[in-house]
Every structure is written in C-alpha cells, then in structure tokens.
Amino acid sequence: MRPHAVHAVIAVKSLEHAKTRLADRLRPPDRARLVLAMLADTVAAAVAVPQLVSVTVVTPDAAVAELARGLGAEVHPEPPAVADALNSALADAAAAVRRRNGPAELLALQADLPALRPEDLAEMLAAAPPGLRSLVVDHAGTGTAALLVRDPLAALDPRFGPDSARRHIEAGAVDLAGDWPGLRLDVDTADDLDLAVALGAGDATRAALRDIGWPQRVPESARRVC
C-alpha cells in the first residue's frame, strides 16, 4: 500500500426503492435508469482521481453491482438488514476494504453526484487535514456529500441520514470549505436534477435524461458553470 492511499466506499440501495422523491415525475423504470446513470458518472469521476486507489460499491442490487464492476469498482454485498441500513452498509464495506488492503484512509461518497468532477474530488482530498475526519456539506447545507477519515486506523463512523452534517460535525468531523459545486450537489429532487444539468451533468446522466424525456433541455455535451 502506498502512503496516504485513500479508498472510497459508495452505498446504493435496491433500485426498486431508489429516488422515491422523484416518483411524481418519473416512473419506476425511469428512476432506476437515472440512479444507474448518476452512479455511473459518480464512479467514473472517482476512479479518475489518482489519490483514490479503489472504489467499492456496497449494494444488494445485481444491476448496480454489474454496472459498478464494469466501471472498475469493487463490489461488496450489503450486510443483513438493520435499523440503520445505510451507515451499517458503509461501515461494513469500509471494514472489508481494510481487511483487503491493510490500514487505509477512507472516503464515503454519495452515489448521486452526476456533476462531480475528478479535479474537485482531488482538491478536496488534498485540502483535508491529515489524521482527522472531515466532511463536505451538501448544497442544501444539512446533508453530507462526502465523509473522509485521513487516519488509516480510525473508524469511518458514518452518520448519514437527516441532518447528517450537524451530526458528523458534533462527532468531531472538520467542515471543509472548498468551492466544489459538483461534489456538493447530490440529487434528491427534481430541482436538484435541474441544477445538476445546469452545472454540467456527466455523460451517462445526460443520456438517461434525454431518453426519459426530462422536460428541461439537456445538452449533448457537459457545460460547466464556474
């Protein structure tokens, strides 16, 4: 293992339960298509970052697992259902990463970051203080887009869910203040999706939205707004 190697973990639920807040705009097959597309753009950006030596997707869904492997990610089976399924899945995947690789710094990343750019992720990793846990607060100001532990032995200790930014900060995580709009823009609502398109969503997300017939114009190529 090379020094300061960072390994990313991403959790994706079963496609049939994904993005229910878009149910009034998209049929279940279209929501599943969109989830896979956003994951594809997120993983493609992550695997392009030199500081990230692996990306692991933890999921119970066979279609998600197949896509992740095709993009060069590892796949970890979701652990048995518990009350806090998301955080349990991330912690279990993080532990599996360290069993495979030995002591390693860890990054928990949201799966729905269609406008993520590799350079933003690389800058965030460089800005995070060593030996500490850090987070990137999402664009809404209450959630967590990314959680990073730059101590190769410390637990990831994910606390995703409602008001996760506050809970991560109360647990000692440092709030990183960089200007990384694509990293902060996780998609839960139709407005979020429109913002991602305006910012410059990735190839897979744009293609999915065009096929779905998303009402906002979706450009053929990504357009980054600075």
N, C-alpha and C positions, 0 to 999 in steps of 0.2 A: 504494500500500500504506500502511495506517495504521500508526503506531508500535506496536511490540510486538504485531503481529499474529502469532497462533500458528496453524499449520496441522497438523492431525492426520493420521497415516497408520495404517492398520489392515491387517494381513495375514490372509488367510483361505485355507487350503488347499482342495484339491478336496473336495467333500462326501463322496465315497466313502471318503476316508481320514481323516475327521474323528472326533474323540472316540472313539478305539478303546478307551480305558479304561472306557467305558460299554457295551462290547459284550456283557458278561454280563447287562446289564439291559435293553438296547434293541436292537431290530432295526435294520439299516442305514437303512431309510427313516425310522424314528423318530429316529435320531441325526441324520440330515440335517435333518429338520424342526426339531429342537431347536437345532442350530447356526444355522440361519437365524433362528430366533426370538430367540436370545441376541444375535446380531449386530444384529437389528432394534432391540432395546432398548438396546444399546450405542451404536449410531449415533444413535438418537433422542435419547438423553441428550446426546451430544456436540454435535450440531447445535443444541441449545437453549442452548449456552453462548456468551454474547456475545464472549468473548475468542477463540474459535475461529472463524476466518473461512472455513475449509474443512476438510472431512473427505474423505480419499482412501482408498478400499479397494483393495488390491492383491490380485488373485486370478486363478487360471486357470479358475474355475468360472463358467459362464454364469448359473446360477441365483443365485449370490451377487452377481454383477455387476448383474443385473436388480433384485434387492432393493435394493442399495446406491443405484442411480440413483433408484429410486422414493422413497427416503428423503431425497434431496437431496445425496447424496455423489457425489464424483468417483470414477471407476473407472480403475485403472491395470493393464495386463496384467502378469502375473507374468513376470519375466525368465527366460531359459533356465535349466534345472536346473543347480545347482551343489551342492557338498557341504554348504554352509551355507545352505540354501534360504530359511529364514525371515529371517535377517538380511540376506541379499542382496536379498530382495524389499522389505524395509522401506527399506534404503538406496537402492535404485533408485527407489522411489516418492518418497522424500524429495528426491532429486535432481531428479525430474520436477516436483515442487511448486515448487522454487526456479527451475527453468527457466521455469515459467509465471508466477511471481509476483515474482521477484527475491529479494533477501535476506529470509529469514523465519525466525522461531523455529519449532521443530519438536517435535511430540509423537508418540511411538509408543505406541499404546494396544492392549491386548489386545482380542480380538474377542468374548470370552465373559465379559462383565461384566453379567449380567442385572439386578443390583440397583443398578447405577450411577445416581446422582442428579446432575443438572446442577449443583446447588449445591456438591456435593463436588468435582466436577471444577473448577469455577470457583475455589473456595477453594484447591485445590492449585496452580493456575496463579498465583494471587496470592501464595502463600507461597513459591514457588520463587525463589531468588536470581537476579538478572539476571547475564548474562554467563557463567553456569556450566551444567553438565549436572547434572540431578537425576533421582532415581528414586523411585518409590513401590514399596516391597517388598510382595509379595502376602501374603495371610493365612497362608500356610504358613511364611513367614519366609525362604524361599530363592529364590523367583522374583521376577520384575519385572512388576508390573501396568501400569506406565507409565514411560516414559523421556522426559524433556523436556530440550531444549537451548535455553537462553534467550540464545543468541548467534546472530544472524541469518546468520553466515558459517561457524560451526563445523560440522563434520560431525556427523550424528546418532550415528554409531558404535554401532549396536545390537549387543548381545552376549547376546541371548535364548537360552534353552536351559537345560539343567541347571545349577543353582547360579548363575543369571544375576545375582542380586542382588549376590553377592560379586564377580563379575567386573566388573559395572558400577561398583561402589564402588572396586575396585582400579584401574580406569581413570580415576578422578577424579570420579565422579558423587557428588553430595550426597544422602544418605538423608533424605528428607522425613518428618517425624514426625507429621503431622496425623492426626486421627481421621476417616478416610474409609472406613468399612467396605464400602460398595458398590463403591468404586474398587479396594479391595484383594482383593475376592472374585471371582477368576477361577475358572471351573468346569472341573475335570478329572475328578472322581469323583462317584459318587452322593451321598456325604456333602457334597461341595461344593454340589451341586444342592439338597439339603435345606436347607443353610444359607442359600442364596440365597432359597428360598421363605420361610423363617422371617424373613429380614431384610426382604423385600419385593421380590420379582422383578417385572420390568416386565410390561406387558400381554401382549406377544407370547409371552414365555416361559411365563407362567401359562396362556394359552390352549393352547399347544402341549402342556404337561404334562397338562392336563385331557383333551385329545383322545387323547394317547398312553395315558392311564390310569396315570399315575405313582402309586405306592402311597401316598405321603404326601398328605394333604389339601392341595389347592391352592385358596386363597381366590379369590373372584371379583374382589376389589379388592386392590390392594397394601397391605400393612400394614408400616409401617416400625417397626423396633425400635431405640430410641435407646440 
